[in-house]
Amino acid sequence: MNREKIVVITGASSGIGAATAEKLVAAGHKVVIAARSTDKLNAIADRLGTDKVLAVTADISRLDEIQNVIAQAKQQFGRIDVVFANAGTGLNTAGIEHGDPAEWRTLLDVNVTGLLLTAKASLPALKESQGHFILTSSVAGKITLQGSVYGASKWFAYGFGQNLAAEMKEWQGRCTTICPGMVNTPFFDEAKPDKLDPADIAEAVLFAISANPRCDVREITLMPTK
């Protein structure tokens, strides 16, 4: 369906979030981009057009800050049709034996608590619009990876997406869990040009929100061809 949609995107200062903002604006939608980096957000808004993009600085591990994003989005555009919970982080040290508990705590604050708080803050607005919640899990959330705390956080995201879809169905809301394989983003120290591009995930988001209202796209898995 081609109706203009108002889309909130977290983790939007680079990578998948920034690519999705660009893709959705090009498709005629308006976006609210949220992340901790004010300068990067403002640069994206200036490039894509401040009449189409609202930038709001926020730490999604804090409920009051994500609630502020939702409030500003509604104030600016009148409603919210889609929330894309894309914010995520990884670890520098893999495994349990040699892993850093301080890193684990930061990862869980973003990948688990941040996801929960984003849903908590946005569901009332989405219920008003019979809207759509989209979240970024990972193929790592569907397979076992030796000692991967990151993978475990994505298992949580995957399961949460399925459970949230069942809750939202009660009021004709939709929920999509996106599970990409390795993506060439700033997440990695070295470029990985043979892997998925952030634009590939942005295309998946656009596909999900463009589906006929009778169609709830519950899950999209993307893998590199090579």
Buried (B, 14 or more C-beta within 10 A) or exposed (E): EEEEBBBBBBBBBBBBBBBBBBBBBEBEBBBBBBBBBEEBBBBBBEEBEEEBBBBBBBBBBBBEBBBBBBEBBBEEBEEBBBBBBBBBBBBEEBEEEEBEEEBBEBBBBBBBBBBBBBBEBBBEBBBEBEBBBBBBBBBBBBEEBEBBBBBBBBBBBBEBBEEBBEEBEEEEBBBBBBBBBBBBBEBEEEEBEEBBBBBBBBBBBBEBBBBEEEEBBBBBBBEBEE
